[in-house]
Amino acid sequence: QVQLVESGGGSVQAGGSLRLSCEVSTLPHNSYFMSWFRQAPGKEREGVAYISTSATGGVTYYHDTVKGRFTISRDSARKGLYLQMNSLKPEDTAMYYCAAGDTWRSSSVFAIGNFQYWGQGTQVTVSS
């Protein structure tokens, strides 16, 4: 059974930092591209950061709203996916999910249909 388990969420003031972690079990970790998504109340789920497989160089993409503030990384040995979030803003408040996929169904990096496996989410709340 594939499991993605997020941790590291919490409440911070604007300008603060958080580091999210996603533990990946069962998956052949290196074969999957992975992303962080977020969903705020009343809004659609949106892609925040993407990282390709290690074999393809670990290429990263970011949503425009987080470029320069968030950094995605993966650790193959620990089967982990991480999101370092700095200079947090109130508009970053959302439930954050990690996701993994192995087949491109859409050319859009953040197309939800590209990702087969999802975690349960971890809440991030940023106060002003």
N, C-alpha and C positions, 0 to 999 in steps of 0.2 A: 504494500500500500504506500503510495507516494504521499509524502507529507512535507508541507512547507510551513514552518512555524516562525512567525515574526516576534520580535521583542525590541525593547528600547524606546517605545513611545512614552509620552508623558506630557506634563504641562511646563511651559517655559515662558518667560517674558520675551517680548520682541527684542531681536538682536542676539538672542541666545542660540545655543547649539544643542543638537541631539544627534545620536548615532543609532540608526536602526540596524538590526541584524535579522537575517532570515536563515534559519537552519534547514538544510535540505537533506531529507532522508530518502533512501532507496534509489532515487534517480541516479543515473550515470552522470553525475554533475557536469562534467566537462562537455557533454554532448548537447547541452541545452543552452539556448540564449535566455536571458532573464531580464526582468524589468521590475521597477517599482511603480505602482499606480497609487492614486489617491482618490478619495471620494468624499466631498463635503456634503452636508445635509442639503437635500433639494437639488443637487447637481449631479451631472453624469460622472462616471469614473473616467479619470484621465491619466495618461501616461506621464510620468515624471522623469524617469531616467531608465536607460536601456544599456545593456552590455552584451556583446556577442560572446560566442564560445572562446575558450582559450586558444583553440586551434585556428581561429580566424583573427586572432590578435587582440581579443578583448576590446573591440571598438566600442566606444560609448556615444550615446546621443542623449540630449537633455531637452526638456520642454523649455521654451524661451523664458518662462517666468522664474526658472530656477538656475539658469546658466550662471556660472560664476559663484554660486552659493552652495549648491549640492554636488556631491561627488559619489558616484557609484563604483563599487569594486567587488571583486569576488576572490575567494580563497579556495582553490581546488582541493588542497590538502584537508581543510576543515569543512569542505562542502558548505561554505557560507557565502551569503550575499549581503552586502552592506550598503548603507546610504548615510553618508556624513552630511548633515544639514547645518549650515552656518547662516548667520545673519537672518534668522527666522523672522517671518512677518505674520501678522494676524491672518492674512489670507492663505497662509500655509496650513491652517487648521483643517484637519481632515482625518479620516481613517486611511491608513497607509497599508497597502497590500504588496506582497512580493508575488511574482508570477514567473512561470517557466514554460518554455515551448521548444519544439524541435522541428516544426514545419511552418514555412511561410505560407499563409493563406491570403495575405494581403501585402502589398508593397509598402504600406504604412507601418513604420516601426512600432507604433503604439496601438495598432489594431488589436482589440481585445481578442478577436478570433484566432490570433496567432499563438495564444497562450493556453495550454491545456491544463495546467496545474496552478492552483491559487492557494494562498494562505488565508487564514481567518482575519487577519488585519490587526494593526496596533494603532491606537488613537494618539494623535499629536494635537495638542492644543496650545496655541500661541496667544498670549494676552498682550494688549497694548499698554 
